[in-house]
Amino acid sequence: MGTKTKPDLGFWSLWNLSFGFFSVQIAYALQSANISRIFATLGADPHSLSYFWILPPLAGLIIQPIVGSLSDRTWNRFGRRLPYLLFGAILAVIVMALLPNAGAFHLAISGALIFGACALMFLDLSINISMQPFKMLVGDMVNEKQKGLAYSIQSFLCNAGSVVGFIFPFVLAAIGISNVADGNKVPDTVTFSFYGGALILIACVIYTFVKVKEMPPKQYAEYHGIDNTPTDKKEKSDFISLLIKAPKVFWTVGLVQFFCWAAFMYMWTYNAGAVAEQAYGWNHTQGTQVANYQEAANWNGILFAIQAVGSVIWAAILPRFKNRRMAYSLSLLIGGIGFISTIFLHDKWLLFISYFLVGTAWAAMLAMPFTILTNSISGKHMGAYLGLFNGTITIPQIVAAVLGGTLFSMLGGTNQTNMIVLAGILLIIGAACVFAIKETYAEAQTNTDKTPVLEDI
């Protein structure tokens, strides 16, 4: 069966495909910048902080392939991927309203921590359920020539949303919202930030439903070379079979992903404490209710926003590289240097340099893996493969979370900045692993019709 080449899409069509990513990333930014702060405020010890991050990627590891596979077979009046976006967004809004209130339900410290851990699991899960459809929509509807641009737009919107989410608590504190709270309650700056993020998420999901129209089944089959004959329908498509038939690029990109996502897991877990130590003279014996820790936690959001700004700028530069692997590796190397440099800086403003550099790695992590992968797999199992590929994000986070407390103790057990340096080393290892990647489609220069030559999967 011949495969029709998908037509070029206008800029605003590409924009609308990914616009909702902006709001999803606000939620993700609020989570990554504030969760360790929330758990520390609730009473968690630094040695156990990473363990609270185990459940979210574990749930994602199980659910994401299921969501991807189900969405491959979903066709209804609302679309193919969009129903899952709606479900994930509704769940995220509910959890965002509950999570920051974990300390306000008059639970014992242990009860509040357990409630918070479960809420975090559902928040991360719902964010990922909302996030995956946007990656799948690009794979479904954008031709290979435009995928680099489409994922760059997605990266830009992702980082723009990150900036909003990261600076939320800082801005609220600046306008007079309380940044400290009694007992084990979370400050109002954090609570109201989660409420605001939930409202923006609902608005953007409505926009996406109005603006995006997915391909009907017959048209999708024509553009993706799917032969819906009885023989084709009998082809095995269970997860084990798909993994066995996965192109080599699935595994080599996954190797790079392992080191990258482990590195960022340690940033999300330990960065608030590291900033407090490096720039605010805080140490863990003071506890987390003191003003300098909470101020540092707000500044942590600002640094994450600087990382996002660096990501936005670097995402615009990445398509200009002729050698994709070189761009990918260089991005991770620069990000690793950024992490390592934090141990030498004790001024909160100078830390801008470090996190701007870290943004280059984040930009590459958001755009490169999915561009490479979706150019190497067929449209028939696109959702299932992207769901399985989520394992290259969740498994390293699980491993990093399980080992976090042990590694923290091995590195002295008192200075959380050491874990940020470790993150930098992991990124540099990932940069070296990039050169194991061999893309499996013919380059555009050698394909006059711009149709990719797909590896048999």
Sequence and secondary structure as in RCSB ss.txt:
>XXXX:A:sequence
MGTKTKPDLGFWSLWNLSFGFFSVQIAYALQSANISRIFATLGADPHSLSYFWILPPLAGLIIQPIVGSLSDRTW
NRFGRRLPYLLFGAILAVIVMALLPNAGAFHLAISGALIFGACALMFLDLSINISMQPFKMLVGDMVNEKQKGLA
YSIQSFLCNAGSVVGFIFPFVLAAIGISNVADGNKVPDTVTFSFYGGALILIACVIYTFVKVKEMPPKQYAEYHG
IDNTPTDKKEKSDFISLLIKAPKVFWTVGLVQFFCWAAFMYMWTYNAGAVAEQAYGWNHTQGTQVANYQEAANWN
GILFAIQAVGSVIWAAILPRFKNRRMAYSLSLLIGGIGFISTIFLHDKWLLFISYFLVGTAWAAMLAMPFTILTN
SISGKHMGAYLGLFNGTITIPQIVAAVLGGTLFSMLGGTNQTNMIVLAGILLIIGAACVFAIKETYAEAQTNTDK
TPVLEDI
>XXXX:A:secstr
          HHHHHHHHTTHHHHHHHHHHHHHHHHHHHHHHT  GGGGGGGGSHHHHHHHHHHHHHHHHHHT  
BTTBSSHHHHHHHHHHHHHHHHHGGGGGGS   HHHHHHHHHHHHHHHHHHHHHHHHHHHHHHHHHS HHHHHHH
HHHHHHHHHHHHHHHHHHHHHHHHTT     STT   HHHHHHHHHHHHHHHHHHHHHHHH     HHHHHHHHT
   SHHHHTS  SHHHHHHH  HHHHHHHHHHHHHHHHHHHHHHHHHHHHHHHHH   GGG SSSHHHHHHHHHH
HHHHHHHHHHHHHHHHHGGG S HHHHHHHHHHHHHHHHHHGGG  STTTHHHHHHHHHHHHHHHHHHHHHHHHT
SS STTHHHHHHHHTHHHHHHHHHHHHHHHHHHHHTTSS THHHHHHHHHHHHHHHHHGGG    S  GGG TT 
       
